[in-house]
């Protein structure tokens, strides 16, 4: 039985191999058969469509290859160009393709009322011809141009004023000082005016008896700043020259004196420390032969009578509009300190002569205005010599000394608590440094002795204080 199954199996396998080999050879021998069938079908279709074209095709032989090639090219072009549009979109006509689609509306015209109306907005161009839209930018550019022009013109005008002032008074300064434009602190190849800012120039002079030196500050209007120019139109101010003379200690007596316009006197009495303390009262200047727009502030009455002599009053009357203030003080310490400032000692004071003059540049040539100020500079040197020779009487000297002693005692009373706190802070700092020094040493005996001594001191400090009573023996 098993032998029979094996034989049947061999026969089936051999039959299958033979069949595959036989049919494989037929397929290989005629592998273009399906294309031949396609050509035959195409010829039949062409014969049905145009019998006149079919005849030449039938008569065509091997001797006409060129005609055959041309016809084949034409057929290829027709196949490439001609397309059946209906067959391409036939799937849209299938009712089962889209569910819920109304087939009646397919191919029908949509009413004009139902079509959405598309409105195209007119977008303006970026670069418009209407310049009103750029008024803000044009205003900003115009403002920058005006500011730049004002900066350079104001800067040049202030520079011109400073140079004209220096050239006008240079000969006078060189006659009274050995060094003009040199403070001796730094090397200066071209001594002269120093430019601190666009509207501030300084000049230092030294080398004269009775004074350590003289500082001249030329404070012009901020012509380079357009905002300051506009503010100056609403609140007019003047170009000024401020002169500060540092007197020697032995060449000036102890007194405080000031002559200024009423507006300036009110400001100085509130801002300056020496005037607010020693002579806060403002007196009329008419009894001294000065114009009514001036005020006199003096610590001692005889100082005003002695310094305001005929020569000084003549200059002040003649150039009243150019004089802002004249201040002589042996207690000059600058502006007042704020009340909340914790001071432990009186500020350092100097003996100074200070002058403030207005420069009359409005409506006048620059050279003429600077020449007009020359008598005021001569007044400065006259006051220096006058103060050097002036001495207080014995009674006035005692009064001035008492005033200074009274001010010092009042200051010590008001600052007692602050000075006590400062002294305690210094003691604590000293103890801390001593402790750090002991701890850094490697000797334990010194550390132990220092700790015992510190503990005894603390116990003694905490112990209640008792008064010792002495009783006499009977």
QUIDAGI-V865392 format. One record per helix or strand. SS is the DSSP state (a for helix, b for strand). FROM is the first residue (numbers start at 1). TO is the last residue. If there is no record, write none. Layout:
ss=SS from=FROM to=TO
ss=SS from=FROM to=TO
This chain:
ss=a from=2 to=29
ss=a from=33 to=49
ss=a from=51 to=59
ss=a from=65 to=81
ss=a from=85 to=88
ss=a from=90 to=93
ss=a from=103 to=105
ss=a from=131 to=176
ss=b from=179 to=180
ss=b from=194 to=197
ss=b from=200 to=206
ss=b from=208 to=208
ss=b from=211 to=219
ss=a from=226 to=234
ss=b from=239 to=247
ss=a from=249 to=251
ss=b from=256 to=261
ss=a from=262 to=271
ss=b from=272 to=272
ss=a from=273 to=278
ss=b from=283 to=284
ss=a from=286 to=288
ss=b from=294 to=298
ss=a from=301 to=307
ss=a from=310 to=318
ss=b from=323 to=332
ss=b from=335 to=335
ss=b from=350 to=359
ss=a from=366 to=372
ss=a from=374 to=389
ss=a from=394 to=414
ss=a from=416 to=440
ss=a from=444 to=462
